[in-house]
Amino acid sequence: MKLEQAIKSTNFRNGIHKAGLNILYTAWWLKTLMSKELKEYGLTHEQYNVLRILKGKHPEKICVKEIACRMIEKSSNVPRIIDRLETKKLVQRITSDNDKRETVIILTKAGINILQHSTDRINKIMDDSIHISDKKAALLNQILEEIRALEN
């Protein structure tokens, strides 16, 4: 769908302004599709992101600060997200071997299981929703990275 149809407007300051809005609208659209699937597993986007970060380090333990640095949405309250995942028995907090004052997080078997099932569904959504060639995907990635070149 064209952006103009989606937001019912053709009034853009210029092509760059339209591109920025298009990025925001597309991100919202994908997030909405993914949220519907994750809801079936009782997960939010942020919880899913934390589980994926933990899986990337598994079986190693990871501290909350490192999880926060790797989050897609940097403003997320990682300790609160971990509290909720721990309540669901998907992660476990343990004391660090290196520093007894530090708490580290690991995935539980239940966390690994729910992550595998939900990732299968998310991958299917991506495959069903994003229909561009590998060449166009590489170009899109390059353009998006150029836009974020000044990111801190």
Helices and strands as residue ranges (DSSP letters): H 3-7, H 15-39, H 45-57, E 62-63, H 64-70, H 78-87, E 91-95, E 103-107, H 109-129, H 134-147
